[in-house]
Every structure is written in C-alpha cells, then in structure tokens.
Amino acid sequence: MIMREYCYKILTLVMVATISIPSYAQSTVTEHDSTTSLTKKHSEMIMAIPDKDNVKVIKRYNRYSHHPLSISNSPYSSVGYTAVFGVRDNSIMSTDDVEVNFVKKWVPDPIYNDMDNRMYFVEIHNKTDQTIYIDKASCYRIYNKGAKHCYFTPNKNNKKSAERIMAIPPHAKKNLCEYDAVLTNSKSGNFQELKIKDYPEDFHWDSRSAGIYKGFLQKFEVRTYSEDNSPYYRTYIITYSKDKDFSTYTLLPINFYMRQLIGNYYPELYQKNDIFERLGGDKYTITNAEYAYDYLKKRR
C-alpha cells in the first residue's frame, strides 16, 4: 500500500507538470461574440499559495464520520458499498484569489419523477475585485489509476452550451459545470432518451481499482482509512488566471481520498434512503455508492 501511494504521488506530480506546460501557443477560443486569443508563447505559472482559510475549507470535508447502525459482525456480507470521501491536507482550495468548494445538491431525475439524484457542483468563488478566468481545457479530474478527464473537449462542446474560458465577475460564484440534460425521442420513436449536454460531479468510484469485492465488509461494517492507506484517490486540477490572455496562470490541486467505506446490502443512491441525510451529513459530505466488482461481473 505504501508503494502504491508513492506511485500515485509520483503520477500526480507528473500529471501536474504535464498539465502546467502552457497550451496557449496556438489556441483561439470564441466566447459569445468576442474572441479570446490565447496566443502567449511563454505563459508564466504562478505558484498557488494557500491563504489562512485553506485549512478551514479542507476540514469541512473531513468532519463527518459514520458509525455502524448495528453490530458489525453481521452474518450477511455486503455486495454494495458506500464511500465517504475526504480532502487531503496537501490540497489548495482557498487562496487570496479564489475559494473552491464541492457542494452537494439533489437534482430531480428527468425520467423518474419520484427520484432525486445526488450531484456535486464545483463552485468557484472569486474573492478579488477583478475578473477571474477559468480555462476549462486546463481543468482536470484525475482518477485512481491515472486516467484523466478534461472539462472542455472541442468536438463535444459548443459555443451555446459550454465555452472554454469561463469568466467569474468580482466577488461572484460560478460552477465549473452545470447539469444540462433534455429528454429526446429515440430514432424509432418508441421511447425517450436522456441527452446530457453538461454534467457536474457524481463521485462514482471504481470498485475494481479500489479492490472492493463481495464480502470485503459485512453488512453495516465501517472501515476508516487514513490519507496514506486509502484504497482510492481522486485529484482535481483547477486552472485560473487574472489575465484574459493567460499570460500568467495558477493551478490548484485538490486531492480527495476514500476516508470511510460502509458495507450495505445494496448501494444507497437516492435521497429517500440516503444515510447521510439522516445521520448528520451536510452539503459538504461527499459520498457515493457502488457494487462490489465481482458482484457486477456475475450479474453481467
């Protein structure tokens, strides 16, 4: 586990170094009716410096701890697992310029009217008296095994639904992604399909890469992890600038880890049976549930 954690740290450093190489040399981005040209051949990265509020912001994601509802030596093994995520101390979520939060909201399901979906919105607060610019093409979600997701893909995004450069006015807040989905008729016309244009975070996690199998825990058993022995990590990179042309820019690394794992009969996915709503979790309690990987394999 120590070697795995060491390798993950090295991988994250390599990813950050790769991401930090200026990608603005030959880029042109259209924002509404104006053109923002990222043509600087030598962009300068300004190191992010956490401010006095950074520790407080991190702690709000680490204050919830779940306790078992019944005896943990239940004879029933778990096939579903609920993860509680925390933020690592080496993260930078608050500087003199911005504060980043992951805020939970319950969003009505567009197909099932009696069901709400748990979503997390990456909320960026501009703390300055000038406009802050977010380059979505240099914002990333990095998964447990090192795969990365970029928040702007030219062939998937368009001017109307998502611009590459997001401008945040002074002292305002904006979400990195919104939930934008519509129901459309299928080609056959026999049913409706959900077309997703933009989607926030859901914190789905891969039970295989985390090594979580059927019977890993008993029903209601709770296992707590530290930053160093956690089986699952996730990193976010937020890139912002005070300069519209990104002649200077700053990277914020935000590192999540699985703090707790709770054994269930089945994953608890919806608000009506969300254990964290009942037991004192708040909008900063980051959770999601998955099936054990070998249980999914058998079902398929």
Summary of the structure (lengths in Angstrom):
residues: 300
radius of gyration: 20.5
end to end distance: 30.0
largest distance: 64.0
contacts: 888
relative contact order: 0.24
helix: 15%
strand: 37%
